[in-house]
Amino acid sequence: MIKRALLSVSDKAGLVELAKELHSLGIELISTGGTSAAIAAAGLPVKAVSDITGFPECLDGRVKTLHPRIHGGILAIRDNEEHMNKLTELEIETIDLIVINLYPFKATIQKPNVSFEECIENIDIGGPSMLRAAAKNHNDVTVLTDPADYERVITEIKTQGDTTPATRFYLARKVFEQTAAYDALIASYFLKQSPAEMSGLPEQLTVTYDKVSELRYGENPHQRATFYRESLPVAGSLPQAKQLSGKELSYNNIADTDAALALLKEFTEPTVVAIKHANPCGVGCADELLTAWRKAYEADQVSIFGGIVALNRPLTLEVAKEMMPVFLEVVVAPSFDNDALELLSSKKNLRLLELPDCAQPYQADSIMLKQVYGGLLIQDQDTTVLNSDEIGIPTNTKPDAALEADLIFAMKVVKHVKSNAIVLVKDRQTVGIGPGQPNRITSAQIAIKNAGEKARGSILGSDAFFPFADTVEAAAEAGITAIIQPGGSIRDQESIDACDKHGITMLMTGIRHFRH
């Protein structure tokens, strides 16, 4: 039976309506500060926490509810005779319903130019303590932290006189999820505020994500899946995209679109990226978007079928018209011209995503998380392409200035192809891609086969060194004129000699780009 409720909320949505319902059910209301004022302003009787504790709020409100008369009333086990006798002895009354949401720490740290001191003052102490106490004692106490649950609780009290054990358990679970996320966000904030000498990942890593949506299924129909986003919004990330049209995104749509965005972030000039099964199947750069689209599409007109396309310029009607005959799953762009949006929206299954900062580079401190069974791998994002000061040209034939753009283009693309990776490029267009083979020569053969006659005169990019000269021999036979690769093999000289024999220019960057 719920006789007394303590309400103390930062988010006052639905507060007055909830208080009115509780009062109408004969439940005594206890409250603090602004919550108490809001309830009183609605003409409802409310008792101050200080009247319960016999102690005034102090230290600028830092200490209000941290008192045995509050926590004893929450934590006492009702069917424990010793507990209840102690409450009687100490003249403590039970508190049966707790309605609390926490200081807005997350909103505070996102404010521009916010001070460290203001952030610290928005770390809630009493709130989490009461929430955890109530959740721990959920057999006897109902705890509300989400306005979305108010109606459920009121309905149960009206119809049954109390909440059900199942509801109390569900609400307790939500509390521990929320307080864990709240503390994880604080820990993350402190980590980012740490001085350089204290930088690095902690001994115990805590991360928090918010649910975006339940997905129909995972990678395959028999797998369950859910989409989460980082608790603090990350500009230019897929969870910040606005879906303008089409079916809901699937697990594979999300994974592939993220891969497309990762590659798109490498480019500043008008660029179109097409992805299929997490690998690029066509990438094109040009001085204007329509030509970039044509290059990406023509790079592999077969593989783009059912693919994901990402663009780093507003999508125009002329580009939309050329996309219309192509079956695509997702198109993501910084914006869509109205007529282009209207045209593409006529394809009901095509998901259109607007993401204004889609080409914005990764944040400087961005990391990658990869789960392994029973553990987690963490590394920095691979934000480097090459260092021009460290490039070596060990071959007799040197590249001319005209090749420079294609050489850089090749490395930007190949670092986003699954290892072992080989990419053939000509005039800022991929002409052949060989992804994810157990050996490099097979990847090269696939790329050359896919390129066909376009291989002649192209540039070959490799994500890692050549263990043997066989890739150079295959490149020479296909008419490839230049190679860019990290180098570092004990057999590098064999590849250099093979390049010199065939008149091929080879650059060694010293930077490997494995992508598993």
N, C-alpha and C positions, 0 to 999 in steps of 0.2 A: 504494500500500500504506500503510495507516494503522498506524504504530508507536507514536506518542506522542500523548496527548490532554491538553489543558489545560482544566480545569473550574473555573468561578468563577460561581456563580449566586446571585441573591437569592431567586428562586422555586425552591424545592428539591423541587417536585413531580416525582416520578419519578427524582430524582437517584441515589439508592442503587441502584435497579434498573438504571439505565443504567450506573453505575460497575461493577456486578457483571458485566454483559454484556461491557463493554469489557475488564475484567480477564480474564474467561474466554477472550477472543479473543487474549490475549497483548499487549494494548495497555498501555503504561506510562501511569500517571495522574500528572498534575501539578495542583496546586491551591493555593488561597489561603484563609486565614482560616476562616470558618464552614463553607465548602464542604469544605475539607480535613478539618475535625473530623468532619463528618457521614460522609464516606467512611471515615475511620479508625475511627469508632465502629461501622461495619458490618464491621470486621475485614479491610478491604482495604488493600493497600500503596499509599501515596500519597506523592509527593515534593513538598516545599514549593517554591514559586516562588523563595523566597530561596536555596534550595540550588542552583537553576539559575543565578540571577543572581550569587550570591556577595555579595549586598547585602541588608541587612535591610529589612523593611517599615518605613516611617518616616512622620513627620508625621501621626500618628493614622490610619495606613492610607491616606492620600491617595496615597502613592507605593508601588506594589507591583510592577506589571507593566510599567511604562514603562522598558524596558531593552533594549539591542540583543540580548541573548541570548534574549529573548522575541520581539521583533518581527523580528529576523533569521531566527529559526527559522520564523516564519509567512510572511514575505514572500519568501523565497528561491524563485526559479523553478527547479524541480527539473531541468529539462533544459537549464538555462543553465550551461555548464561554469564560467564565471567566478564565478557566484554560489556554486556548490557548492564550488569551490576556496577561496573566501573564508570560507565556513562552516568548512571544515576548518582553515584557517589560524587562525581565531579560536576554534576549539574550540566551535562552536555546533552543536547538534543540531536537526534539523527538528522542527516541531510540525505534525502532520497533521490534527488534529481540534480545533476550538475549540468549547467548550460554555459559553456565557455568556448570561445575561440581566441587565438593567441595574438599578441602584439604583432603588427604587420612588419616583421623583420624583412621578409622577402621584398615587399613593396618599398621599404625604406632604402635598402642597399641598391635598388635600381634607380633611385632619384638622382638627377644630374648634380654633380658637385656636392654630394652629401658628405658630411663630416664623419670621421670614425666615431666620434663621441655620440652623434645622433644614432648611428647604427647600434652602438653598444646599448643605449637606453631603450632600444626596441627589441632587446632580448628579454623575452618573458620568463619569469622565474616562478611566480605563484601559480600562474595558469597551468603550465605543464605539470606542476606538482599535484594540483587538484585533479587534473585530468587523469594522470597516472594512478592516483589513489582511487578514484572512482572506477576506472577500468579494472584495476586489480580486484576491487570488491564488487564486480559486476553482477554477482549472484544477488546482491541486495540493492545496488545503486544503478540507476540509469544515467548514462552520460551522453550529452549531446554536444558535438563540436561543429556540426555541419547543418546550416539552415535547411538544406534539402531533406533532412530527417525529421524536422519539427512535426510535420503533418502526421507522419507514421506514428510517432509517439503519442500525440494528442488523441488520435483515433483509438489506439489501444487502451489508453487510460479511460476514455469515455465508455468504451464497450466492455472492458474487462476490469477496470479499477486499478490496473497496473500494466506495466509492459511485460511482454513474454520473455522467458529465458533466452529464446533464440534471438530476439531483438537486442536484448542487453549484451549478449555475446558479440553480435555483429557490430554494435556501437563501440564496444570495448576494443575490438580488433581495429576499427577505424582510428581510435585514439592512439593506439601504439604505433600504427602506420604514420599518423600525422606527427606525433612527437619525435619519432625516429627521423622523419624527413626534415623536420624543423631543426633538430640538432645537427643533422648532416649538412644542412645549408649553412648553419653557423660555423661548423668546422671548416667547410669549404671557403667561406669568407675569410676566416682567420688565416687559412693557408695562403690565400692570395695576398693578404696584407703582410705576410711575414717578410722580414728583411732578407737580403740576398744570402747572408750567412746561414739562414735557417730554411732556405728553399729546398725543394725536393719533396717527393711524396712521403706521406707519413707511414709509420709502422702499421697502423690500422686504417685502411681506406674506407671512407664512407661516401656513398654517392646517393643522390635522390633524383627520381624522375616522376613526372606526372603523366597519368594515363591520357592519351589522346582518343583512342577508340579500340573497341574489340574488332578484330578482323574476322572475315568469314572463315578463313583457315590459314595455315602457315605456308611453308614452301610447297607442301603437298596437302591434298584435301583431308588426310587423316590426322593432321597436326593442328593443334590449337595455337592461336597467336593473338597478341595484343601489341599495339603501337604506343610507345611512351616518348615523351620529349624531356629534355633537360629542364629542371625547375626554373632556371633563369633563361629567358629567351636568348637564342643565339642568332644574330642577324645573318641572313643568307643561308640558313639551314632549312632543310625540307620541312620540319615541323612548323615553320613559320609561314609556309605557303598557303595561299587561299585558293581553294578549289572552286573554279567558276562554272564547270560543267562536267558531265559524264558520271559514270558509275563510281562507287566508292573504291578507293585504292586498295589493292591487295598487298599481301606480304611481299611478293616478288616485285610488284610495281614500286613499292617503297624502296626496297633494296637496290633495284636497278636505277631508279631515279636519283638516289643518293650517289651512286657511282657516276652517273652523268654529270651531276653538279660538281663532284670532286674534280673531274677532268675539265669542266668548263671554267673552273676557277683559275686554271693555268693561263688563260688568255685574256687580253685586253681588247684586241681587234675584233671586229664582227666575226663570230664563230658559231658553228652549229655542231653539236655532238650527238651522235646516235649510238645507243647502247643496246646490246642484246645479251641476256644472261650474264650481266655484270661486266662484260667486256665491250670495249668500243668496237663498233662494226663500220663506222664511217665518221670522219672528222674533217671539217672544212673551214678554212679561214679565208677571208677576202676583205676587200675594202668596203663592201656593202653586203647586207644580210642575204639577199636573194642569191647571189653567187655562192656565198658560204653554204646555204642550204643545198644548192645544186651539187656542190662538191661533196658534201656529206652523203647525200642520197646516191649519187652516182658512184661513190666509193664501193658500195656493196648493195645493189638494189634487191638482192635476195634476202640477205640477213636482216635488213632493216624492217622487213615484214613482221609486224607485231612487236616492234621495238619501242624504245623510249627516246625522245628527242628533247634536247635542252638548247636554248638559245640565249645569248647574252645581250640582245638588243630587242626593243619592242617588236612584237610579231605583226607584220603588215599584211594587208589584204593580198598583195601579190605573192607573198610567201605562202599564205594560207591556201590560195587557189592551187598552188603546186603540191601542197601537202594533201589535199582532199582525196586524190585517187589512191593514196598510200594508206594501208592499214597500220595504224599506230595505237599503242596503248596509252601513252602519256605524252603530253607536250608541256614543257615548263619554260616560262619566259618572264622577264622582268615586268612586262605588261603586254596587253593585247589591244591593238586598234579596234574600235567598236565594230567595224564592218568585218574584220578578220574574226573577231570573237563570235559574231552572229553566224558567220559561215561555218566555222569549225564546230560550233555548238549543235549544228544540225546532225552531227555524227554522235548519236546518243551514248555510245559506249566509249567515246574518246574522253579521257580525263584531261582537263585543261587546268593548269596550275599557274597562278600568278605569284611570283616571288621577286620583289623589287631589287633585293640585294643578292640575287642568285650567283653573280660572278665575283662577289666580294671575297677576297682571300680568307683563308682560315685565320682565326685569332692567333696571336703570337704564342699563347700558352695552351693551344688546343692539343688534346691527346686522343689517342685511339685506344679503345677497350676491345679486347677479344677474349671471349669466354672459352676456357677449356674445361673439360669435365673435372669438377672439384676445385677449380682455380680460375685465375684471371690474369691475362697478359696486358700490360700497359706500355705504350710507347708514344713518343712525340709523333705528330703528323709529319709525313714526308713532304715538307714545303719547299725543298730545294730541287732545282732541276739540274743545274750545273754551275760551276764556278769558272767563268771565262779566264781568270788568271791562272787556273791550274790545268787547263786543257793542254794535252800534249799531242803533237802531230809527228808520230815516229816514221811515217812513210815518206818516200821520195816525192810523191805527188802531193802538192798542197792544195787546200780548197780555195776557190775564188770567192769573192764577196757575195756573188749571187747565190751561193749555196748556204750562206749563214742562216737565213730565215728557215730553210727547210731542215737544217741540222738541229736547230733549237726546237722546231715544231716536232721533229721525230722523237726527241727525248721527252718532251711534254706529254706526248701520247703514250709512248712505250711504258712510262712509269705507272700508267693506269691500266695496263693489260696484265692479266694474270701470268705469273712466271711459270716456265721460261717464256719470255716474250720477245717477239721480233715484229717490227713494224716497217713497212715500206712507204715512203713519202715522196711526193713530187708536187711542186708548186703549192705548198701548204694544203695538201690533200692526202689523206691516207689512200693508198692504192692496194695495199695488202697487209693483213694482220694475221699473225700466227700466235695464238695464246695458249698458255698453260700446258705445254707438253713436257714429258719427263726428260727430254733431252733437247738441246738448243737447235740441232740440225733439223729435227722434225718440225719445230716451230718455223724455222726459216723456209723449209720446203712448202709448208702450208701457206705462208705469206706470199711466196713466189708464185705458187699455183693460183691463189686467189687473184693476184695482180695480173697474171697473164702478160700480154704485151706491154702493159703499163709499167712492168718492172724495169724495162729497159730505160736507163737514164735516171732511175730513182735513187733515193738515199735509204740505206738500211740503218735502223736504230735497234739496239739491243739493250735490255734492262740490266744485263750482267755480262761478265767477260766470256770470251770464247775459250772453251777448254781445249779445242783443237782447231786446226785451220780449215776444217770441212765446211764451215759456214761461209768463209771467204770464197772457197772454191765454188760453192753453189751460187753465191752472189755474182761472181765473175761470169759464170755460165749464163745467168739471167740478164746480164748487161747492167748491173747496178754499178754506179760510178763512185759512190762514197759511202763510208760506214762510220757511225758514231757509236761507241761502246765504252764501258767503264775501264776496261783493261784490268790487269792485276793477276792474270793467270801465269803459272810458271812456264806456259807454252806461248806467251805473248809473241815472242820473236817469230814463231812459226807463222802466226797470222800476219805479222808485219811483212815477212818475206813473201807470203802469198799475195798480199796486196801490191807489193812492189812488182811482183812478176806480172800481174794483170793490170797495172797502172791505176789501181784504185786508191783513192785518198782515204785515210783512216784517222779519226780523232779518238783519243782516249781521255775521258772526263775524270776518272778516278772516283766517281760517285755511282754506287750501285743502287738499283731501284726494284728490288724484289717486292712482289705483291702477291701474297698467298691468300 
